[in-house]
Amino acid sequence: MHFLPIINDSPWQIVKQEKNKHKNTANTDFTFVPAVGTISVIKKRKLNWSDNDAPPRKKLAKFLSSQRQSPLGLIWDSHDYSCSYDSFFTILYNIWKDNPEKWTENLQSIENTYLNLLVKGFQNMNGNQTFESVRNSVREKLHKNYPSIFPLGHAGTSVGQLAYYMLKPTDYNATSQAICSKCNNEDMEVDEIHAYSVHIASISTASSTQDWVDPFEYPIGQFCQECLSPMVKYVKYDHIPKTLVLEYPHTDIETSHQIKFVVNGKSISLYLRGIIYHGDNHFTSRVISREGQIWYHDGMLTKDTCIEDGTLQDMSNEELKECQDKDLVLAVYSQI
């Protein structure tokens, strides 16, 4: 499937605390190893039809019929390639606009400088600021601090790294613990900082995104000091995420329409609100409304609009895995 960075981050699970344990703290920093397709690229594919030519008749009719009700999208920047930003920010904006007051609070609670700048831009879009200028202001700040990860010009940017840096909090928000897979010997719990963007382990046996997050466990390559069996690391959020990005390129994992977390007997669901695809060195996205309406966005082709693309209820998992000859990279979930 997709081409995103491999993030040295542990998967997570929210579980009820059975007993008090001694805690240690660690501010974990993570290293990215770009997966195939996420490295910087020089060549960009061309559109099947140019801005000066009329698109095929069926595409044009579908395009015009959806313009009035279309969610807002971002126009691709041909000077500084922007498709990773276009695909991710278009999904985030259309989550935010459902309830601006609520989602301003939800996103700002992550306390991420780049995300806060994006949300502030969303709020200013009713005035003179365009969606593209909002995107560019966030991109410029990311480029200033991490120029090799977020380059300008015709170099590509990984959407997985973008989600990670946009959704990483500044304070401890998770707890991890290594437990022996055989004798249940336990290490101390450790408070950690984890982005609300998770990359699945390549050896995962999960059959769906719901199965992946429940439970969330991760082999760590360490062995028990008591019996020498492999240790497994369990990671849990301190609070159920308001939004969560799950990155699983090149897997057969089924994309669940919703994922449920259970804490102290209480179930809270996060719903599928967007999918990002990659192919031909280009990212595109599907935006999914609260009602399950699917819209297709490609900043090169559809520009600032989205094209109606069916409903979630009627779309098979195979149809969700591919879109316009591109493969699924990651899914965005959020509470309603």
ZAMARGU-4260 file (C-alpha; in steps of 0.2 Angstrom, whole numbers, plus 5000, padded with zeros to 4 digits):
<rodrens>
0) 5000/5000/5000 | 5008/5017/5005 | 5023/5025/5007 | 5026/5034/5023 | 5040/5035/5036
5) 5043/5021/5048 | 5041/5029/5065 | 5050/5022/5080 | 5035/5024/5091 | 5026/5010/5100
10) 5008/5006/5097 | 4996/5010/5111 | 4982/5003/5121 | 4970/5011/5134 | 4967/4999/5148
15) 4961/5001/5166 | 4974/5002/5179 | 4973/4986/5190 | 4985/4992/5203 | 4997/5006/5207
20) 5014/5004/5201 | 5031/5013/5203 | 5033/5025/5189 | 5048/5032/5180 | 5048/5046/5167
25) 5056/5047/5150 | 5054/5060/5137 | 5056/5048/5122 | 5062/5056/5105 | 5059/5046/5090
30) 5068/5044/5074 | 5060/5042/5056 | 5066/5030/5043 | 5057/5035/5027 | 5049/5020/5019
35) 5049/5017/5000 | 5041/5032/4991 | 5043/5045/5005 | 5060/5051/5000 | 5062/5067/4992
40) 5058/5067/4973 | 5062/5078/4959 | 5049/5073/4946 | 5031/5075/4948 | 5018/5067/4937
45) 5008/5077/4925 | 4989/5079/4925 | 4979/5069/4913 | 4971/5085/4907 | 4978/5102/4908
50) 4971/5118/4916 | 4968/5125/4899 | 4959/5109/4892 | 4942/5103/4896 | 4942/5087/4906
55) 4933/5071/4900 | 4914/5074/4899 | 4909/5062/4913 | 4923/5069/4924 | 4917/5087/4920
60) 4899/5083/4924 | 4903/5075/4940 | 4914/5089/4945 | 4902/5103/4941 | 4888/5094/4950
65) 4897/5093/4966 | 4905/5110/4966 | 4891/5119/4976 | 4890/5106/4990 | 4909/5101/4990
70) 4919/5102/5006 | 4933/5114/5004 | 4950/5108/4998 | 4968/5115/4995 | 4975/5120/4978
75) 4991/5111/4975 | 5007/5122/4974 | 5017/5118/4958 | 5032/5129/4964 | 5033/5121/4981
80) 5025/5104/4980 | 5012/5103/4993 | 5002/5087/4991 | 5006/5080/5008 | 4999/5096/5016
85) 4985/5097/5005 | 4978/5079/5008 | 4981/5080/5027 | 4975/5098/5030 | 4960/5096/5020
90) 4954/5081/5031 | 4958/5091/5047 | 4949/5106/5041 | 4933/5097/5037 | 4933/5089/5054
95) 4936/5106/5062 | 4922/5114/5052 | 4909/5102/5059 | 4910/5111/5076 | 4923/5125/5076
100) 4922/5129/5094 | 4923/5111/5100 | 4937/5106/5088 | 4947/5122/5092 | 4947/5116/5110
105) 4950/5098/5105 | 4965/5102/5094 | 4973/5115/5105 | 4972/5104/5120 | 4986/5094/5111
110) 4997/5109/5114 | 5007/5108/5098 | 5014/5124/5090 | 5011/5119/5072 | 4993/5112/5075
115) 4989/5128/5085 | 4995/5139/5070 | 4984/5128/5058 | 4968/5130/5069 | 4971/5149/5071
120) 4972/5149/5052 | 4956/5140/5051 | 4948/5153/5062 | 4954/5167/5051 | 4948/5159/5034
125) 4931/5168/5036 | 4941/5185/5034 | 4954/5188/5021 | 4966/5173/5024 | 4965/5159/5011
130) 4966/5141/5015 | 4982/5141/5004 | 4990/5155/5015 | 4986/5145/5030 | 4994/5130/5024
135) 5010/5140/5018 | 5012/5148/5035 | 5012/5131/5044 | 5023/5124/5031 | 5036/5138/5033
140) 5037/5136/5051 | 5040/5117/5049 | 5053/5120/5036 | 5062/5133/5047 | 5064/5120/5061
145) 5066/5104/5051 | 5072/5109/5033 | 5077/5092/5028 | 5061/5084/5034 | 5049/5098/5027
150) 5059/5104/5011 | 5053/5117/4999 | 5053/5116/4980 | 5050/5100/4971 | 5056/5089/4985
155) 5043/5077/4992 | 5037/5077/5010 | 5031/5062/5019 | 5013/5064/5025 | 5017/5052/5039
160) 5030/5063/5046 | 5019/5078/5044 | 5005/5069/5054 | 5018/5065/5067 | 5025/5082/5070
165) 5008/5090/5069 | 5000/5078/5082 | 5014/5076/5095 | 5010/5085/5111 | 5023/5094/5122
170) 5019/5085/5139 | 5017/5067/5145 | 5001/5059/5138 | 5005/5040/5138 | 5012/5026/5149
175) 5022/5011/5143 | 5026/4995/5151 | 5037/4980/5146 | 5029/4963/5151 | 5036/4946/5148
180) 5026/4936/5135 | 5028/4920/5145 | 5030/4923/5164 | 5022/4940/5165 | 5037/4948/5173
185) 5035/4967/5172 | 5046/4981/5171 | 5042/4998/5179 | 5029/5009/5170 | 5036/5024/5161
190) 5028/5040/5157 | 5031/5045/5139 | 5026/5058/5126 | 5018/5050/5110 | 5011/5058/5095
195) 4993/5054/5091 | 4999/5046/5075 | 5004/5028/5075 | 5014/5017/5063 | 5009/4999/5063
200) 5023/4986/5066 | 5027/4976/5050 | 5025/4960/5060 | 5008/4964/5067 | 4995/4951/5065
205) 4980/4963/5067 | 4966/4960/5054 | 4958/4977/5055 | 4962/4994/5063 | 4950/4990/5077
210) 4960/4974/5080 | 4976/4984/5079 | 4971/4996/5093 | 4963/4983/5105 | 4975/4978/5112
215) 4990/4989/5107 | 5005/4979/5110 | 5022/4979/5102 | 5037/4967/5102 | 5053/4977/5107
220) 5067/4965/5104 | 5071/4963/5123 | 5071/4948/5133 | 5065/4944/5150 | 5079/4943/5164
225) 5069/4929/5173 | 5066/4917/5159 | 5074/4924/5143 | 5057/4925/5134 | 5053/4940/5122
230) 5046/4955/5131 | 5031/4964/5124 | 5029/4983/5126 | 5011/4989/5130 | 5007/5008/5128
235) 4991/5016/5133 | 4985/5034/5132 | 4981/5043/5148 | 4965/5049/5139 | 4956/5043/5124
240) 4962/5053/5109 | 4950/5066/5101 | 4958/5062/5084 | 4970/5048/5079 | 4980/5044/5064
245) 4984/5026/5060 | 4997/5023/5047 | 4998/5006/5039 | 5005/5005/5021 | 5009/4989/5013
250) 4997/4979/5024 | 4981/4969/5022 | 4973/4977/5037 | 4955/4981/5035 | 4950/4999/5038
255) 4937/4999/5051 | 4923/5012/5050 | 4925/5015/5068 | 4937/5010/5082 | 4931/5008/5100
260) 4941/5012/5116 | 4935/5005/5133 | 4941/5013/5149 | 4933/5008/5166 | 4919/5000/5157
265) 4915/5015/5146 | 4916/5014/5127 | 4920/5028/5116 | 4921/5027/5097 | 4932/5036/5085
270) 4925/5037/5067 | 4934/5036/5050 | 4935/5054/5044 | 4948/5053/5030 | 4960/5042/5021
275) 4976/5047/5012 | 4983/5038/4996 | 5000/5038/4988 | 5005/5034/4970 | 5016/5042/4956
280) 5025/5053/4969 | 5008/5061/4974 | 4996/5061/4989 | 4977/5062/4987 | 4964/5060/5000
285) 4946/5055/5003 | 4936/5066/5015 | 4922/5057/5025 | 4908/5067/5033 | 4900/5062/5049
290) 4885/5055/5039 | 4897/5044/5029 | 4897/5054/5013 | 4914/5051/5004 | 4922/5065/4994
295) 4938/5064/4983 | 4951/5078/4984 | 4967/5080/4973 | 4974/5097/4974 | 4981/5096/4956
300) 4965/5090/4949 | 4950/5095/4959 | 4959/5110/4966 | 4949/5119/4980 | 4934/5107/4978
305) 4931/5089/4982 | 4921/5077/4970 | 4907/5066/4977 | 4913/5048/4978 | 4900/5037/4986
310) 4896/5033/5004 | 4906/5023/5017 | 4891/5011/5019 | 4892/5006/5001 | 4911/5005/4999
315) 4920/4989/5001 | 4936/4987/5010 | 4945/4984/4994 | 4938/5000/4987 | 4944/5009/5002
320) 4962/5002/5000 | 4964/5010/4982 | 4958/5026/4974 | 4962/5033/4957 | 4977/5020/4955
325) 4984/5025/4972 | 4986/5015/4988 | 4980/5018/5005 | 4994/5026/5017 | 4985/5031/5032
330) 4968/5034/5040 | 4961/5048/5051 | 4949/5044/5065 | 4940/5057/5076 | 4927/5057/5089
335) 4911/5065/5084
</rodrens>
